[in-house]
Amino acid sequence: MITLELDFPDGRTCPVLIGAGAHQELSARIPERAQRVAVVTQADLPVQVETGRETKVFLIGQGEQHKTMSTVESLCSQFAAWGLTRSDCVVGVGGGIVTDVAGFAASVYHRGMQVIHVATTLMAQIDAAIGGKTGVNLAQGKNLVGTYWQPSAVICDTDLLLTLPKREWQCGLGELAKYHWLGGGNLDALPIDERVAACVQIKADIVSQDERESGRRAILNYGHTLAHALEIAGDHQLRHGEAVGIGLMYAAELASLMGRIDGDAVQEHRRVLAGYGLASELPAGSDNEELMHLMSRDKKVLDAGYTFALLGSTGVEVVKNVDPVLMREALEAVRPSA
Ligand code: GLY
């Protein structure tokens, strides 16, 4: 088992347990004072968790369309009807949708209670469950409402990845590809537990310095600005990781048009994405103006114009006031040829 820690300047820590069979560590991680555990999960997940406490399971629906305020409200009402108290514990068991929603509900129910995540997908293990971002979508955009709420522990059982549906695994690879340019390099050469741990370590180092994204944390959104727009434009037919793959290619083309990287670096994006079996072109029929409009609603835009995480000579960094003319040009560069 690999154990990593997120260490925050104020002394808070969040252990992340990574390895085969790690979900069996859950009961030992439930806070002693908790008498009840609310397990938030989805139907048909291939894992049963043992909490060692009085436990009730609360199911949420499958798919981004359930990542909403009304799901959070419904969970909180059910917690209240059961009599969950602030000293009890919420456990989110699932992928990123579950950990985002369970984390949000835990952060607002009784003004905040402990939450532990048992991340069951590659996407959740290397990104969504790590770092304390919670959130839900609005019709206007992804993750537009949420909180920062650190879990007391995150458990990444790599055995659970063996049974992931192919598309779900592929989605995780979109997020994994992002870490290639955040210092991870050739992660596909590593055994799975070390691969997950390498991503968690990169994220832990960034998040522990900038928990509330006042600066550097935004580089974790490499590839995400277009990705979020594509997800909304396609009504979530394109899954998050698939959209991130295209968003990474777009970010490379944009960086190249801005003179930040050369053609070799753009080709490297194409090669890495192809190596992971990820698409790097816009879905057929994508509308530039719709994507531009959706990207204008990105959370980062409000104070600094169009803002992107972009590669440059010193790595990925946050770049403000990006020229919309170049953004449109970069959209053409990732459009499939007719
Ligand atoms: N997924 C980006 C972040 O957690 O900051």
Residues whose N, C-alpha, C, O or C-beta is under 5 A from the ligand:
A	BS01	LIG	I130 G131 K133 R217 L220 N221
